[in-house]
């Protein structure tokens, strides 16, 4: 019995030693000691068949951390880790299959891997599974998308919270429920999701479900603008240009259109041209007016084309 106890203690010691080795390897990775981390993870992956070590080797080869970027080797290690049940590897492997990265594109395989990881409770895979189903919007797929968005949203995935709100708002995959849409948009907006902030702003702007409140709407739009969300930037620019719910402010509108133009918004380019032409919020400059109008027109913006035909610059 004494010998058996000694063997058991030795076995427990060996297990703790291996756990510490994995912990040390993770510590090396966190401290950006990449060469050391690769050496430690490789030892664990080969000799202990550690799924976590295999996943990290996949990640490091994919990103080129401590080694040359090697997507083929990343795929190999992700596959090993996935076969050993690592949900993060399943998710990343699914992504590679979904875009055909170093492997033939296989959407069926991608969906299976996403869903496998999602059903194991991995929140990011739940989001990806939901998005996968939503992109193929049959009634059955939208029902599944809703289920996985809800799972991910309840785990705190902010994008899923916004998307779940939209499912409720439009009645996609679930009965339309504006109250629940409002609740999930609010939750996502409070977590600084710019799309949710915009969607919530528009509910306050139109008075849908909540009492119309332009001050809150503008505040939420400004929050979305801080995260450079183009749709919100354009809406807020229009609000300051028109001046019906705020004091008209051409300078603010110009600045916002300028911000949106950097994201290649043709509408914003048109208004920059118009502002320069009329001297709204900026010194009148026909040269710059022509530059912006032409840039938008050359990209197919009809109002800019019409303006250039009717006005000499």
Protein Blocks (a to p, Z undefined) as FASTA:
>chain_A
ZZmmmmmmmmmmmmmmmmmmmmmmmmmmmnopaklmmmmmmmmmmmnopaklmmmmmmmm
mnopoiacdfklmmmmmmmmmmnopaklmmmmmmmmmnopoiacdfklmmmmmmmmmmno
paklmmmmmmmmmmmccfklmmmmmmmmmmmmmnopaklmmmmmmmmmnopoiacdfklm
mmmmmmmmmnopaklmmmmmmmmmnopoiacdfklmmmmmmmmmmnopaklmmmmmmmmm
nommbccdfklmmmmmmmmmmnopaklmmmmmmmmmnopoiacdfklmmmmmmmmmmnop
aklmmmmmmpcZZ
